[in-house]
């Protein structure tokens, strides 16, 4: 599932992903299971309200690696 993130048009990070979802630009969301609920809680709620598919990733480190960044990421999205 993370392979599609590697080459997709994406946004990485909770704030940027939230903005993209608010603007209706998100096709699929990825959330790290070890991310702090305070960071991802409002994003999860927005995704559920907008009918955006959420896939959970084991760790922030794994999600960051899939996005080709050197640090962990709580959230990443694939854009429409």
NUKE-130024 format. One line per 4 residues: number of its first residue (from 1); their letters; for each residue x, y, z of N, C-alpha, C. Coordinates in steps of 0.02 Angstrom, whole numbers. Layout:
NUKE-130024
NUM = A = X Y Z X Y Z X Y Z ~ ...
//
This chain:
NUKE-130024
1 = XXXX = 41 -60 0 0 0 0 43 63 0 ~ 101 59 31 144 119 34 179 132 -31 ~ 183 83 -76 216 94 -140 182 149 -181 ~ 117 155 -174 82 207 -213 101 277 -189
5 = XXXX = 125 284 -128 146 349 -102 212 372 -133 ~ 255 325 -149 322 342 -172 321 387 -234 ~ 279 371 -282 279 408 -345 218 452 -355 ~ 173 453 -307 110 491 -314 121 565 -301
9 = XXXX = 74 605 -325 71 676 -308 43 678 -237 ~ 85 701 -189 66 694 -119 81 756 -79 ~ 53 757 -20 67 809 30 86 771 94 ~ 138 794 128 162 761 189 157 810 247
13 = XXXX = 132 785 303 126 826 363 53 839 381 ~ 40 845 445 -29 851 469 -63 915 447 ~ -29 972 455 -61 1036 437 -75 1042 363 ~ -26 1025 322 -35 1030 249 -87 980 225
17 = XXXX = -87 920 254 -136 869 234 -207 891 254 ~ -213 922 313 -279 946 335 -305 999 286 ~ -261 1046 266 -282 1098 219 -304 1068 152 ~ -266 1019 128 -283 987 65 -351 952 70
21 = XXXX = -364 919 126 -428 885 136 -485 935 140 ~ -473 991 174 -525 1043 178 -543 1069 109 ~ -493 1073 65 -504 1099 -2 -528 1047 -52 ~ -540 986 -28 -566 933 -71 -516 905 -121
25 = XXXX = -452 908 -104 -400 886 -151 -372 817 -135 ~ -398 783 -83 -369 719 -60 -406 659 -88 ~ -367 611 -115 -396 548 -138 -391 494 -85 ~ -334 493 -48 -323 442 4 -277 470 56
29 = XXXX = -289 452 120 -248 475 175 -212 417 208 ~ -152 431 233 -112 382 270 -97 412 338 ~ -109 375 391 -96 399 459 -54 347 496 ~ -1 371 529 42 326 568 6 308 633
33 = XXXX = 8 244 650 -26 220 710 6 245 774 ~ 71 262 771 104 287 831 104 363 836 ~ 66 396 793 61 469 796 18 490 855 ~ 34 547 883 -4 574 940 -75 591 918
37 = XXXX = -123 571 957 -194 583 940 -209 658 936 ~ -174 698 974 -184 771 970 -164 799 902 ~ -118 765 869 -94 787 804 -142 764 748 ~ -166 702 753 -205 673 698 -280 670 710
41 = XXXX = -303 685 770 -374 677 787 -420 717 743 ~ -407 782 735 -451 824 694 -446 804 621 ~ -388 780 599 -381 758 529 -422 695 516 ~ -421 648 563 -462 587 557 -536 605 552
45 = XXXX = -557 650 595 -627 671 595 -646 702 528 ~ -604 746 501 -617 778 437 -621 726 381 ~ -576 677 382 -577 624 331 -642 585 334 ~ -664 568 394 -727 531 402 -786 572 377
49 = XXXX = -786 636 392 -841 680 369 -842 686 293 ~ -783 687 262 -778 697 189 -777 631 150 ~ -778 575 185 -777 510 152 -710 492 121 ~ -656 518 149 -589 504 124 -565 439 156
53 = XXXX = -540 394 114 -513 330 138 -450 341 178 ~ -447 309 237 -388 313 279 -355 245 282 ~ -290 243 270 -251 182 280 -202 196 336 ~ -196 148 381 -151 156 438 -84 122 425
57 = XXXX = -31 157 445 38 133 436 65 119 506 ~ 108 69 512 134 49 578 168 105 616 ~ 210 144 583 248 194 619 258 258 579 ~ 273 311 615 289 375 582 352 369 540
61 = XXXX = 400 331 565 463 321 529 449 287 461 ~ 407 235 462 390 199 401 354 244 351 ~ 309 285 376 272 331 333 319 383 303 ~ 363 410 343 412 458 318 456 429 264
65 = XXXX = 479 367 275 521 333 225 482 323 160 ~ 419 304 164 378 295 104 368 360 66 ~ 373 416 101 364 482 69 431 511 46 ~ 484 471 53 551 493 33 577 552 73
69 = XXXX = 562 553 138 590 605 182 631 570 236 ~ 677 607 266 723 578 314 697 577 386 ~ 637 604 397 607 606 463 540 571 461 ~ 513 556 520 447 525 523 392 574 505
73 = XXXX = 335 546 487 277 587 471 215 555 501 ~ 173 596 532 111 572 562 58 560 509 ~ 58 603 458 6 602 407 36 615 338 ~ 8 582 288 24 598 218 -39 583 177
77 = XXXX = -47 619 123 -106 609 80 -85 606 6 ~ -124 568 -32 -117 568 -104 -170 615 -132 ~ -148 660 -175 -193 710 -203 -230 683 -264 ~ -288 711 -277 -328 693 -335 -294 716 -398
//
